[in-house]
Amino acid sequence: MLEPLLRNNLPRLQALYDRFPSPARHALTSARGWVLRRIRHAPETYALLRELRQHESWSAGDVAAFQVRTLRQTLDEACGAVPFYRDYPRLQISSAEDLRRLPVLTREAVRENRHRLLSSATPARRRIRAGTTGTTGANLEMAYTPELARENWAFTLRQWAWAGVPPRSPRITFFGARIVPAGRASPPFWTYNLPDRQALMSIFHLSAKNAPAYLGFLRARQGQVLEGFPSVLGILADFALQRGERVPMRVVFTTGEPLHPPVREKIEAAFATRVFHYGMTEYCGLIQECERGSMHLVPEYGFLEILDDHNEPAGPGEDGYLVWTGFRNRAMPLLLYRIGDRGRWQGGDPCACGRAFPRVVPTITRESDLLRCPDGRVFSPRALNQLLKQARSLRFCQFVHDRPDRLVVRAVSGNGEAAAEAAQIQARLQALLGAVMQVTTEIADEPIARPGGKIPLIVNQLQP
């Protein structure tokens, strides 16, 4: 039960953590890593991994039968234990058509009903809270259990196996943890999780000035696994390529954002290896790239439908909204959940990898700019949206770079607390950026949208 306690109190622990010197931060990171290692590398994880590897020999009929059977079980459990679903009709699920008799659940509905979506079958003390913001800056608070964290690691290890990477391989991680104080001006910009053979790198200190330190750290560990957000690794790849450097890594795993083809190309060029991408939707859907480059629906994780604007199945080769029903998160199950991501089914011959898992082609559009500060620091959208995870009252939040030295927190209200939360975000962002940028706030009626309806998190209004 230590991990729920730590995770649920991270905001309060962050200020204390930042005051420690680097050796103490390494010790604290490793202490939490020891807790996570006990969850991730438990015997149950490897038992599930063995089962998942066996499923790779399933036929298309086996996949369909498993999904229908698990849909029935998921629907019965959710309607019996989750207040939000208690008025749903009790359906006899025999196909996807039966499931479409239920209403589609939107992100806004989840945000407004998050407490009613919690399952009474999961005690409150076992729930781990996690905030997600996506690319619109609208926070969503989810709940899951240590068991799901363990299961997620088994799914991760199966994709590692597809890439030829064994468990416990050393890795370098560029995700959103605040592992170095914002005001730090010199290395180290990293900390160590020794029990899990992991180096965690700060994504908040990337700049041309600090690039030699980052690249030197990677050179000293070339051949390891590299993982992170695509936009962050794209910035790092730019630093390497602009210097004419290549830093060979074993493999790269990316997640958390769309992986645009030009970004994939420069990451693969800079680190001389393959990129494997994967995407997870609020603990209810998972798509993973195989060694042949296909994005496969992970059938044991959730059920996917691709629906048009009228919630009808998209036609062959047509884009639609990805609508998920999750199988694994019993603390907060989501049924027919549409977040806004789009894609289409991939037809044609079966994948050359030999797996009968359905293939999905995500729709990839440009969603956000980078923030380039006058002092040379570069922030990806995933770096800035870490500042929004405690927000509860905003429908949308964007960062508008309208002058070289100014950034506007542009918030769209969800309730009467929006102005206060925008001011808190402003203060956190000002502390991160320092005196080189002036941060202001603005309450707007609607977000800034680009053609196609995409809502970028960072909007650069300066000339290129």
C-alpha beads as a LAMMPS data file, in Angstrom:
LAMMPS data file: protein, C-alpha beads

464 atoms
463 bonds

1 atom types
1 bond types

-500.0 500.0 xlo xhi
-500.0 500.0 ylo yhi
-500.0 500.0 zlo zhi

Masses

1 110.0

Atoms # bond

1 1 1 0.000 0.000 0.000
2 1 1 3.040 2.292 0.008
3 1 1 2.783 3.184 -3.700
4 1 1 -0.812 4.580 -3.451
5 1 1 0.319 6.664 -0.458
6 1 1 3.339 8.049 -2.328
7 1 1 1.532 8.638 -5.626
8 1 1 -1.454 10.358 -4.036
9 1 1 0.794 12.777 -2.138
10 1 1 3.351 13.599 -4.835
11 1 1 2.432 17.323 -5.120
12 1 1 3.085 17.856 -1.409
13 1 1 6.268 15.792 -1.476
14 1 1 7.727 17.624 -4.498
15 1 1 8.726 20.785 -2.597
16 1 1 10.464 18.706 0.054
17 1 1 12.244 16.613 -2.583
18 1 1 13.527 19.728 -4.394
19 1 1 15.324 20.938 -1.265
20 1 1 17.535 17.841 -1.042
21 1 1 21.023 17.727 -2.644
22 1 1 21.582 15.463 -5.640
23 1 1 22.847 12.393 -3.700
24 1 1 19.777 12.495 -1.471
25 1 1 17.498 12.816 -4.519
26 1 1 19.163 9.747 -6.023
27 1 1 18.446 7.875 -2.778
28 1 1 14.816 8.998 -2.690
29 1 1 14.301 8.099 -6.354
30 1 1 15.805 4.671 -5.737
31 1 1 13.623 4.195 -2.644
32 1 1 10.501 4.770 -4.688
33 1 1 12.029 2.623 -7.433
34 1 1 12.316 -0.204 -4.931
35 1 1 8.567 0.085 -4.251
36 1 1 7.788 0.121 -7.968
37 1 1 10.153 -2.781 -8.612
38 1 1 8.245 -4.929 -6.126
39 1 1 5.037 -4.148 -8.033
40 1 1 6.416 -4.421 -11.571
41 1 1 8.614 -7.457 -11.136
42 1 1 6.334 -9.537 -8.932
43 1 1 5.771 -13.192 -9.877
44 1 1 2.251 -12.233 -11.045
45 1 1 3.769 -9.910 -13.663
46 1 1 5.779 -12.679 -15.272
47 1 1 2.893 -15.130 -15.067
48 1 1 0.753 -12.639 -17.025
49 1 1 3.629 -12.011 -19.442
50 1 1 3.860 -15.727 -20.213
51 1 1 0.115 -15.816 -20.810
52 1 1 0.271 -12.773 -23.094
53 1 1 3.070 -14.318 -25.140
54 1 1 0.918 -17.412 -25.641
55 1 1 -1.923 -15.235 -26.943
56 1 1 0.274 -14.163 -29.856
57 1 1 -0.625 -17.451 -31.545
58 1 1 -4.363 -16.670 -31.402
59 1 1 -6.363 -16.730 -34.606
60 1 1 -8.694 -13.868 -35.544
61 1 1 -11.561 -16.026 -34.250
62 1 1 -9.796 -16.522 -30.916
63 1 1 -9.333 -12.752 -30.575
64 1 1 -13.012 -12.067 -31.337
65 1 1 -14.242 -14.740 -28.921
66 1 1 -12.020 -13.435 -26.109
67 1 1 -13.197 -9.867 -26.646
68 1 1 -16.915 -10.718 -26.612
69 1 1 -16.493 -12.905 -23.519
70 1 1 -14.539 -10.194 -21.690
71 1 1 -17.031 -7.504 -22.761
72 1 1 -19.817 -9.436 -21.028
73 1 1 -17.797 -9.772 -17.841
74 1 1 -16.701 -6.115 -17.864
75 1 1 -20.232 -4.835 -18.414
76 1 1 -21.686 -7.028 -15.653
77 1 1 -19.037 -5.948 -13.135
78 1 1 -19.334 -2.246 -14.008
79 1 1 -23.127 -2.133 -13.845
80 1 1 -23.087 -3.928 -10.505
81 1 1 -20.410 -1.842 -8.759
82 1 1 -20.185 1.602 -10.405
83 1 1 -22.905 4.152 -9.519
84 1 1 -22.699 5.878 -12.919
85 1 1 -23.637 2.653 -14.744
86 1 1 -26.350 1.343 -12.420
87 1 1 -29.136 2.598 -14.704
88 1 1 -27.565 1.128 -17.830
89 1 1 -29.634 -1.645 -19.433
90 1 1 -28.397 -5.172 -18.726
91 1 1 -27.443 -6.366 -22.190
92 1 1 -26.770 -9.853 -23.461
93 1 1 -23.555 -9.122 -25.343
94 1 1 -22.977 -11.385 -28.314
95 1 1 -21.347 -8.874 -30.685
96 1 1 -20.189 -5.271 -30.967
97 1 1 -23.615 -4.266 -32.265
98 1 1 -25.117 -5.070 -28.852
99 1 1 -22.649 -2.785 -27.092
100 1 1 -23.666 0.172 -29.271
101 1 1 -27.033 0.283 -27.521
102 1 1 -25.216 2.028 -24.668
103 1 1 -24.391 5.767 -24.698
104 1 1 -20.948 6.991 -25.745
105 1 1 -19.000 8.425 -22.814
106 1 1 -17.154 11.696 -23.450
107 1 1 -14.117 13.113 -21.680
108 1 1 -16.261 15.942 -20.338
109 1 1 -18.738 13.446 -18.850
110 1 1 -15.901 11.569 -17.172
111 1 1 -14.501 14.799 -15.733
112 1 1 -17.892 15.833 -14.338
113 1 1 -18.747 12.378 -12.948
114 1 1 -15.350 11.070 -11.856
115 1 1 -16.551 10.214 -8.325
116 1 1 -19.608 8.322 -9.613
117 1 1 -17.348 6.347 -11.968
118 1 1 -15.369 4.825 -9.095
119 1 1 -16.124 1.181 -8.410
120 1 1 -17.368 0.272 -4.937
121 1 1 -15.580 -3.063 -5.377
122 1 1 -12.233 -1.263 -4.987
123 1 1 -11.619 0.193 -1.490
124 1 1 -10.578 3.845 -1.456
125 1 1 -7.281 2.965 0.266
126 1 1 -6.289 0.847 -2.745
127 1 1 -6.962 3.527 -5.353
128 1 1 -4.047 5.370 -6.917
129 1 1 -5.043 8.765 -8.310
130 1 1 -3.467 9.997 -11.525
131 1 1 -4.076 13.181 -13.482
132 1 1 -4.042 13.188 -17.290
133 1 1 -4.204 16.248 -19.510
134 1 1 -3.769 15.045 -23.085
135 1 1 -3.095 17.774 -25.642
136 1 1 -5.954 20.157 -24.753
137 1 1 -4.817 21.011 -21.234
138 1 1 -8.123 19.811 -19.750
139 1 1 -7.273 17.780 -16.671
140 1 1 -8.891 14.436 -16.010
141 1 1 -8.430 12.609 -12.724
142 1 1 -8.310 8.844 -13.048
143 1 1 -8.016 6.072 -10.474
144 1 1 -6.350 2.686 -10.774
145 1 1 -4.860 0.009 -8.504
146 1 1 -1.387 -1.432 -7.895
147 1 1 -2.633 -4.556 -9.671
148 1 1 -3.200 -2.555 -12.849
149 1 1 0.280 -1.032 -12.532
150 1 1 1.638 -4.580 -12.413
151 1 1 -0.441 -5.670 -15.408
152 1 1 0.646 -2.598 -17.392
153 1 1 4.264 -3.611 -16.862
154 1 1 3.540 -7.068 -18.269
155 1 1 2.099 -5.455 -21.412
156 1 1 5.185 -3.227 -21.602
157 1 1 7.488 -6.236 -21.343
158 1 1 5.631 -7.993 -24.146
159 1 1 6.347 -5.055 -26.470
160 1 1 9.950 -5.083 -25.235
161 1 1 10.083 -8.715 -26.332
162 1 1 8.798 -7.722 -29.782
163 1 1 11.759 -5.318 -29.943
164 1 1 14.195 -7.992 -28.760
165 1 1 14.721 -6.410 -25.334
166 1 1 14.726 -8.674 -22.231
167 1 1 13.214 -7.613 -18.884
168 1 1 15.354 -5.540 -16.518
169 1 1 17.407 -4.060 -19.343
170 1 1 18.904 -0.704 -18.292
171 1 1 16.953 2.261 -19.629
172 1 1 17.062 6.058 -19.832
173 1 1 13.717 7.801 -19.366
174 1 1 12.513 11.205 -20.604
175 1 1 9.019 11.520 -19.117
176 1 1 7.439 14.248 -17.005
177 1 1 8.717 13.615 -13.477
178 1 1 10.151 16.718 -11.780
179 1 1 13.363 15.024 -10.743
180 1 1 15.576 18.169 -10.725
181 1 1 14.700 21.596 -9.234
182 1 1 13.489 24.033 -11.891
183 1 1 16.183 26.613 -11.165
184 1 1 19.131 24.279 -11.590
185 1 1 21.591 25.746 -14.114
186 1 1 24.259 23.031 -14.312
187 1 1 24.389 19.224 -14.362
188 1 1 23.267 16.805 -13.113
189 1 1 19.882 17.061 -14.841
190 1 1 19.104 13.456 -13.952
191 1 1 18.632 11.046 -11.101
192 1 1 18.841 7.282 -10.677
193 1 1 16.376 4.536 -9.895
194 1 1 18.994 1.931 -9.093
195 1 1 16.693 -1.027 -8.237
196 1 1 15.129 -0.840 -11.715
197 1 1 18.368 0.030 -13.590
198 1 1 16.816 3.312 -14.748
199 1 1 18.158 6.847 -15.233
200 1 1 15.446 9.525 -15.165
201 1 1 16.226 12.675 -17.149
202 1 1 14.688 16.108 -16.667
203 1 1 12.647 17.319 -19.637
204 1 1 12.538 20.845 -18.130
205 1 1 16.200 21.756 -18.669
206 1 1 16.669 21.049 -22.385
207 1 1 18.572 23.858 -24.087
208 1 1 21.433 24.381 -26.492
209 1 1 23.593 25.305 -23.493
210 1 1 22.773 22.078 -21.667
211 1 1 22.827 19.860 -24.764
212 1 1 26.473 18.749 -24.299
213 1 1 25.659 17.491 -20.799
214 1 1 22.631 15.528 -22.004
215 1 1 24.421 14.065 -25.018
216 1 1 27.498 13.233 -22.943
217 1 1 25.293 11.353 -20.484
218 1 1 23.792 9.328 -23.351
219 1 1 27.177 8.646 -24.955
220 1 1 28.408 7.171 -21.684
221 1 1 25.416 4.793 -21.758
222 1 1 25.045 4.110 -25.467
223 1 1 23.412 0.821 -26.271
224 1 1 20.799 1.152 -23.522
225 1 1 17.039 1.447 -23.980
226 1 1 15.816 5.013 -24.508
227 1 1 12.197 5.947 -23.766
228 1 1 10.232 9.175 -23.661
229 1 1 7.716 11.528 -25.218
230 1 1 8.189 11.947 -28.998
231 1 1 8.451 15.743 -28.866
232 1 1 11.080 15.580 -26.096
233 1 1 13.199 12.979 -27.894
234 1 1 12.763 15.040 -31.064
235 1 1 14.339 18.039 -29.310
236 1 1 17.184 15.824 -28.094
237 1 1 17.638 14.402 -31.607
238 1 1 17.867 17.953 -32.995
239 1 1 20.654 18.735 -30.541
240 1 1 22.597 15.672 -31.714
241 1 1 22.015 16.116 -35.454
242 1 1 22.836 19.824 -35.378
243 1 1 26.233 18.859 -33.925
244 1 1 26.738 16.073 -36.441
245 1 1 26.569 13.469 -33.688
246 1 1 25.041 10.004 -33.529
247 1 1 24.514 8.296 -30.171
248 1 1 23.673 4.614 -30.836
249 1 1 21.021 3.267 -28.458
250 1 1 19.595 -0.251 -28.255
251 1 1 16.001 0.755 -29.099
252 1 1 13.685 3.734 -28.548
253 1 1 10.168 3.518 -27.120
254 1 1 7.883 6.561 -27.458
255 1 1 4.425 7.287 -26.073
256 1 1 2.156 10.066 -24.785
257 1 1 1.821 11.969 -28.080
258 1 1 1.412 11.264 -31.788
259 1 1 4.685 10.242 -33.421
260 1 1 4.932 12.255 -36.626
261 1 1 6.979 10.651 -39.447
262 1 1 9.600 13.480 -39.570
263 1 1 10.094 13.189 -35.790
264 1 1 10.455 9.405 -36.049
265 1 1 13.039 9.832 -38.815
266 1 1 15.242 12.216 -36.883
267 1 1 15.031 10.181 -33.663
268 1 1 16.054 7.051 -35.557
269 1 1 18.858 8.974 -37.300
270 1 1 20.208 10.524 -34.093
271 1 1 20.126 7.313 -32.061
272 1 1 20.852 4.840 -34.882
273 1 1 18.054 2.430 -33.968
274 1 1 14.360 1.613 -34.417
275 1 1 11.547 3.492 -32.718
276 1 1 8.666 1.468 -31.276
277 1 1 5.608 3.571 -30.513
278 1 1 2.656 2.813 -28.267
279 1 1 -0.405 4.687 -27.068
280 1 1 -2.615 4.253 -24.010
281 1 1 -5.994 5.911 -23.433
282 1 1 -6.912 6.551 -19.782
283 1 1 -6.089 2.968 -18.711
284 1 1 -8.822 1.588 -20.989
285 1 1 -7.178 1.167 -24.390
286 1 1 -3.733 0.196 -25.640
287 1 1 -2.165 0.128 -29.110
288 1 1 1.420 -1.094 -29.577
289 1 1 3.778 -1.152 -32.552
290 1 1 5.235 -4.524 -33.525
291 1 1 8.630 -5.287 -35.055
292 1 1 7.120 -5.027 -38.556
293 1 1 5.884 -1.477 -37.968
294 1 1 2.154 -2.178 -37.539
295 1 1 0.150 -0.556 -34.739
296 1 1 -1.800 -3.428 -33.162
297 1 1 -4.848 -3.211 -30.962
298 1 1 -3.943 -5.041 -27.741
299 1 1 -7.037 -7.247 -27.423
300 1 1 -6.535 -8.240 -23.783
301 1 1 -6.500 -4.586 -22.664
302 1 1 -9.695 -3.188 -24.147
303 1 1 -12.313 -3.295 -26.860
304 1 1 -12.094 -0.700 -29.637
305 1 1 -14.717 0.648 -31.984
306 1 1 -14.074 3.323 -34.608
307 1 1 -17.213 5.459 -34.923
308 1 1 -18.197 8.418 -37.096
309 1 1 -19.739 11.733 -35.976
310 1 1 -23.102 9.980 -35.505
311 1 1 -21.623 7.154 -33.413
312 1 1 -22.018 4.692 -36.249
313 1 1 -19.176 2.410 -37.379
314 1 1 -16.786 4.141 -39.760
315 1 1 -16.645 2.535 -43.191
316 1 1 -13.651 0.554 -44.520
317 1 1 -10.650 2.850 -44.824
318 1 1 -12.545 5.780 -43.233
319 1 1 -11.294 7.747 -40.250
320 1 1 -13.433 7.901 -37.136
321 1 1 -13.247 8.430 -33.395
322 1 1 -11.553 5.776 -31.277
323 1 1 -14.118 4.586 -28.719
324 1 1 -12.778 2.304 -25.981
325 1 1 -14.221 -0.094 -23.430
326 1 1 -11.510 -0.992 -20.956
327 1 1 -10.985 -4.495 -19.579
328 1 1 -8.248 -4.008 -16.963
329 1 1 -9.061 -0.999 -14.756
330 1 1 -11.535 -2.283 -12.210
331 1 1 -11.129 0.785 -9.974
332 1 1 -12.607 3.130 -12.597
333 1 1 -13.926 1.214 -15.612
334 1 1 -14.796 3.239 -18.711
335 1 1 -17.411 1.941 -21.153
336 1 1 -17.605 3.272 -24.722
337 1 1 -15.221 6.102 -23.919
338 1 1 -14.408 8.622 -26.666
339 1 1 -11.513 10.929 -25.886
340 1 1 -11.254 12.557 -29.345
341 1 1 -8.396 10.563 -30.876
342 1 1 -9.078 9.431 -34.416
343 1 1 -7.932 6.611 -36.668
344 1 1 -9.024 3.841 -38.999
345 1 1 -8.783 0.087 -39.265
346 1 1 -5.951 -1.186 -41.432
347 1 1 -7.123 -3.739 -43.954
348 1 1 -5.207 -5.831 -46.431
349 1 1 -3.105 -8.897 -45.802
350 1 1 -2.332 -10.006 -42.213
351 1 1 0.681 -8.400 -40.566
352 1 1 3.984 -10.043 -41.435
353 1 1 4.688 -10.396 -37.693
354 1 1 2.203 -13.297 -37.697
355 1 1 -0.083 -11.953 -34.942
356 1 1 -3.818 -11.803 -35.651
357 1 1 -4.312 -8.743 -33.437
358 1 1 -6.306 -6.103 -35.369
359 1 1 -4.290 -3.224 -36.800
360 1 1 -5.097 0.462 -36.345
361 1 1 -3.801 3.464 -38.258
362 1 1 -3.953 6.476 -35.903
363 1 1 -4.738 9.816 -37.532
364 1 1 -1.647 11.954 -36.995
365 1 1 -2.035 15.731 -37.117
366 1 1 0.150 18.523 -35.836
367 1 1 -1.187 19.281 -32.377
368 1 1 1.185 21.699 -30.718
369 1 1 4.193 23.939 -31.125
370 1 1 7.333 23.987 -28.985
371 1 1 8.078 26.794 -26.537
372 1 1 11.451 28.388 -27.242
373 1 1 12.615 30.746 -24.487
374 1 1 14.969 33.716 -25.026
375 1 1 17.668 31.961 -22.976
376 1 1 17.710 28.962 -25.352
377 1 1 15.630 26.512 -23.332
378 1 1 13.143 24.449 -25.332
379 1 1 9.974 23.015 -23.783
380 1 1 7.827 20.348 -25.381
381 1 1 4.042 20.329 -24.880
382 1 1 4.437 17.321 -22.582
383 1 1 6.744 19.337 -20.338
384 1 1 4.208 22.128 -19.885
385 1 1 1.132 19.977 -19.460
386 1 1 2.735 18.429 -16.364
387 1 1 1.875 21.760 -14.716
388 1 1 -1.841 21.207 -15.318
389 1 1 -2.368 17.860 -13.651
390 1 1 -3.731 19.348 -10.429
391 1 1 -6.280 21.550 -12.213
392 1 1 -9.914 20.558 -11.748
393 1 1 -11.995 23.457 -13.075
394 1 1 -10.687 24.104 -16.592
395 1 1 -12.359 22.860 -19.751
396 1 1 -9.219 23.746 -21.727
397 1 1 -5.913 25.428 -21.041
398 1 1 -3.377 26.618 -23.614
399 1 1 -0.070 28.457 -23.533
400 1 1 0.105 31.271 -26.093
401 1 1 3.582 32.574 -26.964
402 1 1 2.654 35.992 -28.348
403 1 1 5.890 37.934 -27.644
404 1 1 9.474 36.703 -27.392
405 1 1 9.481 37.322 -23.629
406 1 1 5.821 36.624 -22.800
407 1 1 3.633 33.555 -22.414
408 1 1 -0.110 33.734 -21.798
409 1 1 -1.950 31.051 -19.820
410 1 1 -5.215 31.017 -21.793
411 1 1 -7.854 29.129 -19.806
412 1 1 -11.421 28.196 -20.723
413 1 1 -13.537 27.969 -17.602
414 1 1 -15.350 24.859 -16.474
415 1 1 -16.657 26.414 -13.237
416 1 1 -16.226 29.403 -10.953
417 1 1 -12.768 28.359 -9.748
418 1 1 -11.113 28.748 -13.147
419 1 1 -9.544 32.154 -12.463
420 1 1 -7.943 30.950 -9.235
421 1 1 -6.593 27.794 -10.876
422 1 1 -5.265 29.788 -13.836
423 1 1 -3.412 32.012 -11.355
424 1 1 -1.896 28.922 -9.697
425 1 1 -0.755 27.607 -13.084
426 1 1 0.693 31.054 -13.850
427 1 1 2.706 30.976 -10.620
428 1 1 4.034 27.454 -11.264
429 1 1 4.941 28.343 -14.835
430 1 1 6.647 31.588 -13.810
431 1 1 8.730 29.653 -11.282
432 1 1 9.717 27.181 -14.007
433 1 1 10.589 29.761 -16.675
434 1 1 12.183 32.363 -14.408
435 1 1 12.813 36.021 -15.182
436 1 1 13.444 35.559 -18.922
437 1 1 9.689 35.187 -19.540
438 1 1 6.682 37.119 -18.286
439 1 1 3.702 34.835 -17.646
440 1 1 0.188 36.307 -17.703
441 1 1 -3.313 34.804 -17.623
442 1 1 -6.436 35.192 -19.700
443 1 1 -9.899 33.633 -19.308
444 1 1 -11.398 32.861 -22.727
445 1 1 -14.749 31.553 -23.948
446 1 1 -13.329 28.960 -26.340
447 1 1 -9.889 27.463 -27.054
448 1 1 -7.798 28.318 -30.094
449 1 1 -8.391 25.545 -32.629
450 1 1 -6.512 24.684 -35.799
451 1 1 -7.994 23.402 -39.056
452 1 1 -9.487 19.989 -38.439
453 1 1 -10.502 20.927 -34.896
454 1 1 -7.210 20.134 -33.145
455 1 1 -6.571 22.215 -30.034
456 1 1 -2.819 22.786 -29.547
457 1 1 -1.440 23.079 -26.032
458 1 1 1.311 25.533 -27.043
459 1 1 0.400 28.188 -29.629
460 1 1 3.375 30.023 -31.135
461 1 1 2.160 33.331 -32.604
462 1 1 5.662 34.592 -33.410
463 1 1 7.204 34.573 -36.844
464 1 1 9.140 31.335 -37.546

Bonds

1 1 1 2
2 1 2 3
3 1 3 4
4 1 4 5
5 1 5 6
6 1 6 7
7 1 7 8
8 1 8 9
9 1 9 10
10 1 10 11
11 1 11 12
12 1 12 13
13 1 13 14
14 1 14 15
15 1 15 16
16 1 16 17
17 1 17 18
18 1 18 19
19 1 19 20
20 1 20 21
21 1 21 22
22 1 22 23
23 1 23 24
24 1 24 25
25 1 25 26
26 1 26 27
27 1 27 28
28 1 28 29
29 1 29 30
30 1 30 31
31 1 31 32
32 1 32 33
33 1 33 34
34 1 34 35
35 1 35 36
36 1 36 37
37 1 37 38
38 1 38 39
39 1 39 40
40 1 40 41
41 1 41 42
42 1 42 43
43 1 43 44
44 1 44 45
45 1 45 46
46 1 46 47
47 1 47 48
48 1 48 49
49 1 49 50
50 1 50 51
51 1 51 52
52 1 52 53
53 1 53 54
54 1 54 55
55 1 55 56
56 1 56 57
57 1 57 58
58 1 58 59
59 1 59 60
60 1 60 61
61 1 61 62
62 1 62 63
63 1 63 64
64 1 64 65
65 1 65 66
66 1 66 67
67 1 67 68
68 1 68 69
69 1 69 70
70 1 70 71
71 1 71 72
72 1 72 73
73 1 73 74
74 1 74 75
75 1 75 76
76 1 76 77
77 1 77 78
78 1 78 79
79 1 79 80
80 1 80 81
81 1 81 82
82 1 82 83
83 1 83 84
84 1 84 85
85 1 85 86
86 1 86 87
87 1 87 88
88 1 88 89
89 1 89 90
90 1 90 91
91 1 91 92
92 1 92 93
93 1 93 94
94 1 94 95
95 1 95 96
96 1 96 97
97 1 97 98
98 1 98 99
99 1 99 100
100 1 100 101
101 1 101 102
102 1 102 103
103 1 103 104
104 1 104 105
105 1 105 106
106 1 106 107
107 1 107 108
108 1 108 109
109 1 109 110
110 1 110 111
111 1 111 112
112 1 112 113
113 1 113 114
114 1 114 115
115 1 115 116
116 1 116 117
117 1 117 118
118 1 118 119
119 1 119 120
120 1 120 121
121 1 121 122
122 1 122 123
123 1 123 124
124 1 124 125
125 1 125 126
126 1 126 127
127 1 127 128
128 1 128 129
129 1 129 130
130 1 130 131
131 1 131 132
132 1 132 133
133 1 133 134
134 1 134 135
135 1 135 136
136 1 136 137
137 1 137 138
138 1 138 139
139 1 139 140
140 1 140 141
141 1 141 142
142 1 142 143
143 1 143 144
144 1 144 145
145 1 145 146
146 1 146 147
147 1 147 148
148 1 148 149
149 1 149 150
150 1 150 151
151 1 151 152
152 1 152 153
153 1 153 154
154 1 154 155
155 1 155 156
156 1 156 157
157 1 157 158
158 1 158 159
159 1 159 160
160 1 160 161
161 1 161 162
162 1 162 163
163 1 163 164
164 1 164 165
165 1 165 166
166 1 166 167
167 1 167 168
168 1 168 169
169 1 169 170
170 1 170 171
171 1 171 172
172 1 172 173
173 1 173 174
174 1 174 175
175 1 175 176
176 1 176 177
177 1 177 178
178 1 178 179
179 1 179 180
180 1 180 181
181 1 181 182
182 1 182 183
183 1 183 184
184 1 184 185
185 1 185 186
186 1 186 187
187 1 187 188
188 1 188 189
189 1 189 190
190 1 190 191
191 1 191 192
192 1 192 193
193 1 193 194
194 1 194 195
195 1 195 196
196 1 196 197
197 1 197 198
198 1 198 199
199 1 199 200
200 1 200 201
201 1 201 202
202 1 202 203
203 1 203 204
204 1 204 205
205 1 205 206
206 1 206 207
207 1 207 208
208 1 208 209
209 1 209 210
210 1 210 211
211 1 211 212
212 1 212 213
213 1 213 214
214 1 214 215
215 1 215 216
216 1 216 217
217 1 217 218
218 1 218 219
219 1 219 220
220 1 220 221
221 1 221 222
222 1 222 223
223 1 223 224
224 1 224 225
225 1 225 226
226 1 226 227
227 1 227 228
228 1 228 229
229 1 229 230
230 1 230 231
231 1 231 232
232 1 232 233
233 1 233 234
234 1 234 235
235 1 235 236
236 1 236 237
237 1 237 238
238 1 238 239
239 1 239 240
240 1 240 241
241 1 241 242
242 1 242 243
243 1 243 244
244 1 244 245
245 1 245 246
246 1 246 247
247 1 247 248
248 1 248 249
249 1 249 250
250 1 250 251
251 1 251 252
252 1 252 253
253 1 253 254
254 1 254 255
255 1 255 256
256 1 256 257
257 1 257 258
258 1 258 259
259 1 259 260
260 1 260 261
261 1 261 262
262 1 262 263
263 1 263 264
264 1 264 265
265 1 265 266
266 1 266 267
267 1 267 268
268 1 268 269
269 1 269 270
270 1 270 271
271 1 271 272
272 1 272 273
273 1 273 274
274 1 274 275
275 1 275 276
276 1 276 277
277 1 277 278
278 1 278 279
279 1 279 280
280 1 280 281
281 1 281 282
282 1 282 283
283 1 283 284
284 1 284 285
285 1 285 286
286 1 286 287
287 1 287 288
288 1 288 289
289 1 289 290
290 1 290 291
291 1 291 292
292 1 292 293
293 1 293 294
294 1 294 295
295 1 295 296
296 1 296 297
297 1 297 298
298 1 298 299
299 1 299 300
300 1 300 301
301 1 301 302
302 1 302 303
303 1 303 304
304 1 304 305
305 1 305 306
306 1 306 307
307 1 307 308
308 1 308 309
309 1 309 310
310 1 310 311
311 1 311 312
312 1 312 313
313 1 313 314
314 1 314 315
315 1 315 316
316 1 316 317
317 1 317 318
318 1 318 319
319 1 319 320
320 1 320 321
321 1 321 322
322 1 322 323
323 1 323 324
324 1 324 325
325 1 325 326
326 1 326 327
327 1 327 328
328 1 328 329
329 1 329 330
330 1 330 331
331 1 331 332
332 1 332 333
333 1 333 334
334 1 334 335
335 1 335 336
336 1 336 337
337 1 337 338
338 1 338 339
339 1 339 340
340 1 340 341
341 1 341 342
342 1 342 343
343 1 343 344
344 1 344 345
345 1 345 346
346 1 346 347
347 1 347 348
348 1 348 349
349 1 349 350
350 1 350 351
351 1 351 352
352 1 352 353
353 1 353 354
354 1 354 355
355 1 355 356
356 1 356 357
357 1 357 358
358 1 358 359
359 1 359 360
360 1 360 361
361 1 361 362
362 1 362 363
363 1 363 364
364 1 364 365
365 1 365 366
366 1 366 367
367 1 367 368
368 1 368 369
369 1 369 370
370 1 370 371
371 1 371 372
372 1 372 373
373 1 373 374
374 1 374 375
375 1 375 376
376 1 376 377
377 1 377 378
378 1 378 379
379 1 379 380
380 1 380 381
381 1 381 382
382 1 382 383
383 1 383 384
384 1 384 385
385 1 385 386
386 1 386 387
387 1 387 388
388 1 388 389
389 1 389 390
390 1 390 391
391 1 391 392
392 1 392 393
393 1 393 394
394 1 394 395
395 1 395 396
396 1 396 397
397 1 397 398
398 1 398 399
399 1 399 400
400 1 400 401
401 1 401 402
402 1 402 403
403 1 403 404
404 1 404 405
405 1 405 406
406 1 406 407
407 1 407 408
408 1 408 409
409 1 409 410
410 1 410 411
411 1 411 412
412 1 412 413
413 1 413 414
414 1 414 415
415 1 415 416
416 1 416 417
417 1 417 418
418 1 418 419
419 1 419 420
420 1 420 421
421 1 421 422
422 1 422 423
423 1 423 424
424 1 424 425
425 1 425 426
426 1 426 427
427 1 427 428
428 1 428 429
429 1 429 430
430 1 430 431
431 1 431 432
432 1 432 433
433 1 433 434
434 1 434 435
435 1 435 436
436 1 436 437
437 1 437 438
438 1 438 439
439 1 439 440
440 1 440 441
441 1 441 442
442 1 442 443
443 1 443 444
444 1 444 445
445 1 445 446
446 1 446 447
447 1 447 448
448 1 448 449
449 1 449 450
450 1 450 451
451 1 451 452
452 1 452 453
453 1 453 454
454 1 454 455
455 1 455 456
456 1 456 457
457 1 457 458
458 1 458 459
459 1 459 460
460 1 460 461
461 1 461 462
462 1 462 463
463 1 463 464
